[in-house]
Amino acid sequence: MARTARTTRPKGTSRKTTTRAKANASLGAYGVISYVEMPDCSLRVLRLGGDKEVNLHYHSKCSQVYFILKGTAEVTVNGKVTKLKEHQTARVPVRAAHGIRSDDGAIALSISIPPLDLADQVPVQEGYTKP
């Protein structure tokens, strides 16, 4: 009989897996492959590509780092677009308008410090200026 490997998480962490972002629909239609929240940060693995992208938004409580695991992506931070390849990163400061998209089905790791609060995802309207 084959055994299934189990992942052990440190005390105080949680793992939530979903196939769709539960955030505000105006933030885009992107897939969340995995979500792990720890006391100091949260990690989300995102599926991008085609109609799956994270629209421009900002967070007033956390900074983020996008790390491209597979494929290529374009990250926009405060109006500056950066093209990222596998294993490249982009830093998103607190209150920076940002989004990420891909044409080739990229997989990206999104690290939020402190942990992402879904209520703190504020869609960016045209003419946005940093609060």
N, C-alpha and C positions, 0 to 999 in steps of 0.2 A: 504494500500500500504506500503510495507517494505521500510525503508530508508537505504541507504548505508552509512556506516561510512566513514568519510574523514579524512585523516591525514594532519595536518597542520605542515609545516616545517618553521623553523626560516628563516627570511629574509637573502638572500645571500646563500641559499643552493639549491641544485638541486637533483632530483631523476631520475635515468636512470635505466631501467630494461631491461635485455637481457637474452637470454638463452644460449649464447655462448660467450666466451671471444673474444674480438676483437683484442687482442694483437698478436704479432708475433707468428706464428704457432709453432716455435721451443720452445716456452715456455710451450707447452703442450696443451692438449685438456681437458679443465675443464669448467664446467658450471658456469656462473655468474647469480645467482638468483636475486640479487638486488645490486644496486650501488647508494650510496649517497655521494655527495661531499659537504663539508662545508669549510669555510675559513681555518680552522686549521688542518683538517684531512679528509680522505675519508674512507668510510666503504663499503666493498664488502662482500656479502654472497656467498660463493663458494660451488658448488656441486662437490664432489670428488668420486672416486670409479671406479672399472673396468678400462676402458681406460682413465678415467678422472683424471689427475694429473697435478700439476704445476711443470714443469721441473726446474732444477737448473738455477738460474739467480741471478742478484744483481741489486741494485738501488744505484746510486751515490748521490741521493738527499733526500731520505726518509728512515726512519726506519719503521718496521712493527711489529705487534703483531698478531699472529694467536690464535683464541679462538675457541675451538671445541664445537659446539652447539649440534651435534648429532653424535653418532658413535665414531669411533676411527680413528686416523691418525698418520702417521709418518712424522715428520718434520725434515729436514736436514738443519743444519746451520753450515757453514764452516766445513763440513765433519762429524760433530757429529749428529747422528740420535737419536731422542727422540720420544718415543711412547707416544701419548697423548690420554686420555679418555675424555668423555664429561666434560665440564666446566674446562678443563685444558688449559694452555696457553704456548706459546713459543714466546720469543722476538727475533727479527731479527735486528741487528744493521745496520746502513748505510754501504754499500759496502760489506756486508756479503753474500757469495754465499748461496742460500737457495732454498728449494723446499718443497712441501707437497704432500703426496699421501695417499690413503686409499683403503683398500680391501672391506670395508663394506658399501660403499656409504655415507661417512661422509658429514656433512654439517659444514663448518667452516666460522667464521667471520674473515676477514682480515682487520685490521686497519692500515692505512698508515698515517704517520706524517712526514712532511706535506702531503697534498693530493697527491695521486699517479698520476704521469705523465706517460702515456703509453709509451712515447718515452724513458723513463728512466728505462725500463725493458730490461736489457742486458743479453742475454743467456750466460751461463758459458761454456767455452770450456775446454777440458781436459787439465790439467796442469795449471789451473787458479790460480793466486796469487792476493791478494787484491791490487787494484790500490792505 
